[in-house]
């Protein structure tokens, strides 16, 4: 039962000492969730109230089925932008149809994640490399930031790519509403200042309260400052989403994108936080099930797609969260707000919510990682920049697709072109090392020793064969070929056929074939396929040193036998 209901793991042995930390963390994150949820709802193209809906039931469901005890699930900027981008192509932002599609999208995302977890497909996210994720996240953060300029500047800017938004801002610079800009600018400064102090202060709530007071006291609406207006009160009743097969087909690409991206974001922060806590483990597949059920349940209570967020999870951990109880307390605080406090958000300026979003995504622009990749791995840097630029120019969904394709290309390339080393013998020891890395090693006369650092199978056999014949041209006096199989973890049928052909071709040129350092799993294939008869049991050795010694011994014996034969012939002739 504990495997399927992780809540039982911490609930059964819950310690009273953890209660104060859970209460403190739950209240702190709950206070953050209220303004952030409304802000991310606006970013998604939905009325602010739906951000509060998304911060209730999903949190409670994840606390029951999720394996992380500190992960703060709820609305996040990245997913909100994907909702706006994907659903915005099907319906007008904020419309009744748009809301219905966003809720249906939550159901689809939940079903996809749940099924991935049930069928143990959590490994699939590993196909997106870290540079690709960092590049995509950085570009998405820029897109999110620029998308909020219209609210921060108080001007109408149509949706579009980053360069289109910049052009529109320049064209409408004369129409900037300066009271709105000043209000948003001050909010950003306050948020950054509190963030720099690194204190557990609910900065978003502070700017929300100050913004509401400023509008109320100085009547800023008369100066053109836009407010969010009436926010409905009350907890949403259970309601089955409007399931339309045509809409499902149209939403499926967006749902798949959100399912993958949101899980990557969630699992990354969950594992980062779990390293500080040794009393539990993160299970990728159960995380998918937990997030999937959170989204499925949320869809029946008017929630849009949610996932674990970076900033709130960090705050949750710092505030002392020890279990899922903290998330349940956060959800209860939001529910109380929905029931009794929504009327107080009437005068909340849209610029304040934009400021909260912009400051939240500033930290996602990973310049430090770009510098690190530039210094350490130019290929990974190219992946980072290509994904980032592609996302900026093409769009969010196209960017993540480009990143996924690039990741797969890199995987396929690395599989098809594995590392191969030519080995030489150390001068004063019976150790064989890569001649390209160790200058003190020497080639064994008339012997080519090759080490393949990968599994030998259909994807790389062509490259392997080409490499061998290229080296044989470089070393034309080769009489012995030794394949050091120390790093080979398996052979498939294509590799077996390759080795049969290779042995025949080498034999035609008078070159012997030998194997060393053969692992049991490879030896099994050699015997099952009868390749052992082609190689010869006497030509397989425990290590490369033994192979070289035996080859030299055979050569010496052969020379001795040749001399004996010649001597015998001479004696016969004399007689």
C-alpha positions in Angstrom: 0.0 0.0 0.0 2.8 2.4 0.9 4.2 2.0 -2.6 0.9 3.4 -4.1 0.1 5.8 -1.3 3.4 7.4 -0.3 1.5 9.5 2.3 1.5 6.4 4.5 5.3 6.5 4.7 5.4 9.8 6.5 2.0 9.8 8.1 2.4 6.5 10.1 5.7 7.7 11.7 4.9 11.4 11.9 6.8 13.2 14.6 5.3 16.0 16.7 8.6 17.9 16.3 7.9 18.3 12.6 4.6 19.9 13.1 5.8 23.5 13.7 8.0 23.3 10.5 5.2 22.0 8.4 2.8 24.7 9.7 5.3 27.4 9.1 6.2 26.2 5.6 2.5 25.6 4.7 1.5 29.1 5.7 4.5 30.7 4.0 4.0 28.9 0.7 0.3 29.4 0.9 0.8 33.2 1.2 3.1 33.0 -1.8 0.7 30.9 -3.8 -2.2 33.5 -3.6 -0.5 36.3 -5.7 1.6 33.9 -7.7 -1.3 31.7 -8.7 -3.3 34.8 -9.8 -0.2 36.1 -11.7 0.4 32.8 -13.5 -3.3 32.4 -14.3 -3.1 35.8 -16.0 0.1 34.6 -17.9 -1.8 31.5 -19.0 -4.5 33.8 -20.5 -7.1 32.9 -17.8 -9.0 35.1 -15.3 -6.9 35.3 -12.0 -9.3 33.3 -10.0 -8.3 30.1 -11.8 -4.9 30.4 -10.4 -6.4 30.0 -7.0 -8.4 27.0 -8.1 -5.2 25.4 -9.3 -3.6 25.9 -5.9 -6.1 23.8 -3.9 -7.1 20.2 -4.9 -3.9 19.4 -6.9 -1.8 20.2 -3.9 -3.7 17.8 -1.6 -3.7 15.0 -4.2 0.0 15.3 -4.8 0.6 15.2 -1.0 -1.1 11.8 -1.0 0.5 10.2 -4.1 3.8 12.1 -4.6 7.1 10.9 -3.2 8.7 14.3 -2.5 7.9 15.7 0.9 9.1 19.3 0.1 7.9 19.7 -3.5 5.5 22.6 -3.8 3.0 21.8 -6.6 0.8 24.4 -8.2 0.8 27.0 -11.0 4.2 27.7 -12.6 5.3 30.2 -15.2 6.6 27.7 -17.8 3.4 25.7 -17.9 1.3 28.9 -17.9 3.2 30.1 -21.0 2.7 26.7 -22.7 -1.1 27.0 -22.0 -1.3 30.5 -23.4 0.7 29.4 -26.5 -1.1 26.1 -27.1 -4.7 26.9 -26.2 -4.3 30.5 -27.6 -4.2 29.1 -31.1 -7.6 27.5 -30.6 -9.6 30.2 -28.7 -9.4 33.8 -27.7 -7.5 34.4 -24.4 -9.8 34.6 -21.4 -12.9 33.5 -23.3 -15.3 30.9 -22.0 -14.1 28.5 -24.7 -10.5 29.2 -23.7 -11.2 28.4 -20.0 -12.9 25.1 -21.0 -10.0 24.0 -23.2 -7.5 24.9 -20.4 -9.4 22.7 -18.0 -9.6 19.9 -20.5 -5.9 20.3 -21.1 -5.2 19.7 -17.4 -7.2 16.4 -17.7 -5.2 15.3 -20.8 -1.8 16.2 -19.1 -2.9 14.3 -16.0 -3.9 11.2 -18.0 -0.6 11.2 -20.0 1.5 11.6 -16.9 -0.5 8.9 -15.0 -0.2 6.4 -17.8 3.5 7.1 -18.2 3.9 6.4 -14.5 1.8 3.2 -14.6 3.8 1.9 -17.6 7.1 3.0 -15.9 8.1 5.4 -18.7 9.8 7.9 -16.4 13.1 7.2 -18.1 11.9 8.9 -21.3 12.6 12.4 -19.9 16.3 11.4 -19.9 16.4 11.9 -23.7 16.3 15.6 -23.1 19.9 16.6 -22.2 20.7 19.2 -19.5 22.1 21.8 -22.0 18.9 21.5 -24.0 16.7 22.0 -20.9 18.8 24.9 -19.7 18.7 26.6 -23.2 14.9 26.0 -23.5 14.2 27.3 -20.0 16.4 30.4 -20.5 14.6 31.3 -23.7 11.2 30.6 -22.3 12.0 32.9 -19.3 12.8 35.7 -21.8 9.6 35.0 -23.7 7.6 35.2 -20.5 9.3 38.4 -19.4 8.7 40.1 -22.7 5.1 38.9 -22.8 4.5 40.9 -19.6 5.7 44.2 -21.0 2.2 45.2 -22.1 1.0 45.0 -18.5 4.1 46.7 -17.1 4.0 49.5 -19.7 0.2 49.9 -19.8 0.0 49.6 -23.6 -1.7 47.2 -26.0 0.8 44.8 -27.6 -0.5 41.9 -29.6 0.9 38.4 -28.9 3.9 37.4 -30.9 7.5 36.3 -30.9 10.1 38.2 -28.8 11.4 40.3 -31.7 7.8 41.2 -32.7 7.0 42.4 -29.2 10.2 44.5 -29.1 9.2 46.1 -32.4 5.7 46.8 -31.1 7.0 48.4 -27.9 9.2 50.7 -30.0 6.3 51.6 -32.2 4.1 52.3 -29.2 6.6 54.0 -26.9 4.7 57.2 -27.0 1.7 55.5 -25.5 3.4 54.2 -22.3 1.3 54.7 -19.2 3.9 56.1 -16.8 1.9 55.6 -13.5 1.6 51.9 -14.5 5.3 51.8 -15.4 6.3 53.4 -12.1 4.1 51.1 -10.1 5.5 48.0 -11.8 9.1 49.3 -11.6 8.8 49.9 -7.8 7.3 46.5 -7.4 10.2 44.8 -9.2 12.7 46.7 -7.0 10.9 45.7 -3.8 10.8 42.0 -5.0 14.4 42.0 -6.0 15.5 43.7 -2.7 13.7 41.2 -0.5 15.0 38.3 -2.6 18.6 39.6 -2.2 18.2 39.7 1.6 17.3 36.0 1.4 14.8 36.3 4.2 11.7 34.2 4.5 9.5 37.2 3.7 6.4 36.8 1.4 7.6 39.4 -1.0 4.8 38.8 -3.6 2.1 39.3 -1.0 3.8 42.5 0.2 3.8 44.1 -3.3 0.2 42.9 -3.8 -1.0 44.7 -0.6 1.0 47.8 -1.4 -0.3 47.9 -4.9 -4.0 47.5 -3.8 -3.4 50.3 -1.2 -1.8 52.6 -3.8 -4.7 52.2 -6.2 -7.3 52.7 -3.4 -5.6 55.7 -1.8 -4.4 57.6 -4.9 -7.3 56.5 -7.2 -4.8 55.3 -9.8 -7.5 53.9 -12.1 -8.2 57.5 -13.2 -4.6 57.7 -14.4 -5.1 54.6 -16.6 -3.7 52.0 -14.2 -5.5 48.7 -15.1 -6.8 46.6 -12.2 -8.0 43.0 -12.3 -11.5 43.9 -11.1 -14.0 41.6 -9.5 -12.7 38.2 -8.4 -15.4 35.6 -7.9 -15.6 34.0 -4.4 -16.3 30.5 -3.3 -14.7 27.1 -3.7 -15.4 25.5 -7.2 -17.9 22.7 -7.2 -17.1 19.3 -8.7 -17.7 19.5 -12.4 -16.9 17.1 -15.2 -14.7 18.9 -17.9 -16.3 19.4 -21.3 -14.8 16.4 -23.1 -14.8 16.9 -26.9 -12.9 14.5 -29.1 -12.1 17.1 -31.7 -10.7 19.4 -29.0 -8.7 16.5 -27.6 -7.0 15.9 -30.9 -6.2 19.6 -31.2 -4.9 19.8 -27.6 -2.9 16.6 -27.7 0.5 18.1 -28.9 0.3 20.8 -26.2 -0.7 18.2 -23.6 2.3 16.0 -24.5 4.6 19.0 -24.4 3.3 20.2 -21.0 3.4 16.6 -19.6 7.1 16.3 -20.4 8.2 19.8 -19.6 6.3 20.0 -16.3 7.6 16.6 -15.2 11.2 17.6 -16.0 10.9 20.8 -14.0 9.2 19.0 -11.1 11.6 16.0 -10.9 14.6 18.3 -11.2 13.7 20.4 -8.2 12.4 17.4 -6.2 15.7 15.5 -6.6 17.7 18.6 -5.8 15.8 19.2 -2.5 15.8 15.4 -1.7 19.6 15.4 -1.5 19.3 17.4 1.7 17.0 14.8 3.2 18.1 11.2 3.6 14.8 9.9 5.1 13.0 9.2 1.8 13.7 8.5 -1.9 12.3 10.0 -5.1 10.6 7.5 -7.4 10.3 8.9 -11.0 7.4 6.7 -11.9 5.4 7.4 -8.7 6.1 11.1 -9.2 4.4 10.8 -12.6 1.5 9.1 -11.0 1.3 11.7 -8.3 1.5 14.7 -10.7 -0.9 12.9 -13.1 -3.6 12.3 -10.4 -3.1 15.9 -9.2 -3.9 17.3 -12.7 -6.7 14.8 -13.3 -8.4 15.7 -9.9 -7.7 19.4 -10.5 -9.5 19.3 -13.8 -12.8 18.4 -12.0 -12.4 21.5 -9.9 -11.6 24.0 -12.6 -7.8 23.8 -12.4 -5.4 24.3 -15.3 -2.2 22.1 -15.5 0.1 22.3 -12.5 3.5 21.0 -11.5 6.3 21.5 -9.0 7.8 24.9 -8.9 11.4 25.9 -8.2 11.0 29.0 -6.0 8.1 27.8 -3.9 9.8 24.4 -3.3 13.0 26.2 -2.1 10.9 28.4 0.2 9.0 25.4 1.4 12.2 23.6 2.3 13.8 26.6 3.9 10.6 27.3 6.0 10.9 23.8 7.6 8.6 21.5 5.6 9.2 17.9 6.6 6.2 16.2 5.0 3.2 16.6 2.7 1.3 18.2 5.5 2.9 21.5 4.6 1.3 21.3 1.1 -2.1 20.4 2.6 -1.9 23.5 4.9 -1.0 25.7 1.9 -4.1 24.4 0.0 -6.3 25.1 3.0 -5.1 28.6 3.3 -5.9 29.2 -0.4 -9.4 27.6 0.1 -10.0 30.1 3.0 -9.0 32.9 0.7 -11.4 31.7 -2.0 -14.2 31.5 0.6 -13.7 34.8 2.4 -11.0 37.1 0.9 -11.4 37.4 -2.9 -13.3 40.7 -2.7 -10.1 42.4 -1.4 -8.3 41.8 -4.6 -10.6 44.0 -6.7 -8.1 46.9 -6.8 -5.0 44.7 -7.6 -3.1 46.3 -10.5 -2.3 44.0 -13.4 1.2 45.6 -13.4 1.9 44.1 -9.9 1.1 40.6 -11.1 3.4 41.2 -14.2 6.2 42.3 -11.8 5.8 39.1 -9.8 6.0 37.0 -13.0 9.0 38.8 -14.3 11.0 38.6 -11.1 10.1 34.9 -10.8 11.5 34.1 -14.2 14.6 36.2 -14.0 16.3 33.4 -12.1 15.5 30.9 -14.9 17.8 32.7 -17.4 20.9 30.5 -16.8 23.8 32.7 -18.0 26.2 31.0 -15.5 25.4 27.6 -17.2 26.1 29.0 -20.6 29.5 30.3 -19.5 30.3 26.9 -17.9 29.4 25.0 -21.0 31.5 27.4 -23.1 34.6 26.6 -21.0 34.0 22.9 -20.6 32.2 21.5 -23.6 31.7 23.4 -26.9 29.2 20.8 -28.2 27.0 21.2 -25.2 27.2 25.0 -25.5 26.1 24.7 -29.2 23.1 22.6 -28.0 22.3 25.2 -25.4 22.5 28.2 -27.8 20.7 26.4 -30.7 17.8 25.4 -28.4 17.6 28.9 -26.9 17.7 30.7 -30.2 15.3 28.2 -31.8 12.8 28.7 -29.0 13.1 32.5 -29.2 12.6 32.6 -33.0 10.2 29.7 -33.5 8.1 29.6 -30.3 7.7 27.5 -27.1 6.4 24.3 -28.5 8.6 24.4 -31.5 11.6 25.1 -29.3 11.1 22.1 -27.0 10.5 19.9 -30.1 13.8 21.2 -31.5 15.5 20.5 -28.2 14.2 17.0 -28.2 15.3 16.3 -31.7 18.8 17.7 -31.0 19.0 15.5 -27.9 18.1 12.4 -29.9 20.6 13.4 -32.7 23.4 13.7 -30.1 22.4 10.3 -28.6 22.3 8.7 -32.0 25.6 10.3 -32.9 27.3 9.1 -29.7 26.0 5.6 -30.3 27.0 5.5 -33.9 30.5 6.9 -33.3 31.8 5.5 -30.0 35.2 6.1 -28.6 37.9 3.7 -29.8 41.4 3.6 -28.6 44.6 2.1 -29.9 46.6 0.6 -27.0 50.3 0.5 -26.3 52.4 -1.2 -23.6 53.8 0.8 -20.7 57.6 0.7 -20.7 58.2 -0.6 -17.2 54.9 -2.4 -16.6 52.6 -4.9 -18.2 49.8 -2.3 -18.6 48.2 -1.3 -21.8 46.9 2.3 -22.3 45.6 4.7 -25.0 48.6 5.9 -27.1 46.7 9.2 -27.7 46.7 10.0 -24.0 49.9 8.4 -22.6 53.1 9.3 -24.4 55.2 6.8 -22.4 53.5 3.7 -23.9 54.8 1.9 -27.0 53.1 0.0 -29.7 53.7 -3.8 -29.7 55.7 -4.7 -32.9 53.5 -6.1 -35.7 50.4 -6.0 -33.4 47.4 -3.7 -33.5 45.5 -3.6 -30.1 42.1 -1.8 -30.3 39.7 -1.1 -27.4 36.1 -0.3 -28.2 34.5 1.7 -25.3 30.9 0.8 -26.1 28.5 -2.1 -26.8 29.1 -3.5 -30.3 25.9 -3.7 -32.2 24.2 -2.7 -35.5 24.4 1.1 -34.8 28.2 1.3 -34.6 29.5 -1.7 -36.5 30.1 0.3 -39.7 32.2 2.9 -37.9 34.1 0.2 -36.0 35.0 -1.7 -39.2 36.0 1.5 -41.0 38.2 2.5 -38.1 40.0 -0.9 -38.1 40.8 -0.8 -41.8 42.0 2.7 -41.6 44.4 1.7 -38.8 45.6 -1.3 -40.8 46.6 1.1 -43.6 48.4 3.3 -41.1 50.2 0.2 -39.7 50.7 -2.1 -42.8 53.1 -4.4 -41.0 50.4 -5.7 -38.7 50.3 -9.4 -38.3 48.2 -9.7 -35.1 44.9 -7.9 -34.3 43.8 -7.9 -30.6 40.3 -6.6 -29.7 40.4 -5.5 -26.1 36.7 -6.1 -25.1 37.0 -4.7 -21.6 34.4 -2.0 -22.2 32.1 -4.1 -24.5 28.9 -4.9 -22.6 27.1 -6.9 -25.3 27.0 -8.1 -28.9 24.0 -8.4 -31.2 23.5 -10.6 -34.2 24.8 -7.8 -36.5 28.0 -7.6 -34.5 28.4 -11.4 -34.7 28.2 -11.3 -38.5 30.7 -8.4 -38.5 33.2 -10.4 -36.5 32.9 -13.4 -38.7 33.5 -11.3 -41.8 36.3 -9.4 -40.1 38.1 -12.6 -39.1 37.9 -13.9 -42.7 39.1 -10.7 -44.2 42.0 -10.4 -41.7 43.0 -14.1 -42.4 43.2 -13.3 -46.1 45.8 -10.7 -45.3 47.7 -13.0 -43.0 46.6 -11.2 -39.8 45.5 -13.2 -36.7 42.4 -12.2 -34.7 42.5 -12.3 -30.9 40.2 -11.3 -28.0 41.0 -10.2 -24.5 39.2 -9.0 -21.4 35.9 -10.6 -22.5 33.0 -10.2 -20.1 30.7 -13.0 -19.3 27.7 -11.5 -21.0 29.8 -11.2 -24.3 31.3 -14.6 -23.8 27.7 -16.1 -23.6 26.9 -14.6 -27.0 30.1 -15.9 -28.5 29.3 -19.4 -27.4 25.6 -19.3 -28.3 26.2 -18.0 -31.8 29.1 -20.6 -32.4 31.4 -17.6 -33.0 33.8 -19.4 -30.6 34.5 -21.9 -33.4 35.5 -19.1 -35.8 37.7 -17.3 -33.2 39.1 -20.4 -31.5 39.2 -21.0 -27.8 43.0 -20.7 -27.8 42.7 -17.1 -29.1 40.6 -15.7 -26.3 42.6 -14.4 -23.3 41.9 -13.1 -19.8 43.7 -9.9 -20.4 45.7 -8.1 -23.1 49.0 -8.7 -21.5 48.5 -12.4 -21.6 47.4 -12.2 -25.2 50.6 -10.3 -26.2 52.8 -12.8 -24.3 51.2 -15.8 -25.9 51.3 -14.3 -29.4 55.1 -13.5 -28.9 55.6 -17.0 -27.5 53.9 -18.6 -30.5 55.9 -16.4 -32.8 59.2 -17.5 -31.1 58.1 -21.1 -31.2 57.2 -20.8 -34.9 60.6 -19.3 -35.7 62.3 -22.1 -33.8 60.3 -24.7 -35.7 61.2 -23.0 -39.0 64.9 -23.1 -38.0 64.6 -26.7 -37.1 62.9 -27.6 -40.4 65.6 -25.7 -42.3 68.3 -27.5 -40.4 66.7 -30.9 -41.0 66.5 -30.2 -44.7 70.2 -29.2 -44.9 71.3 -32.3 -43.1 69.2 -34.4 -45.4 70.7 -32.7 -48.5 74.3 -33.3 -47.2 73.6 -37.0 -46.7 
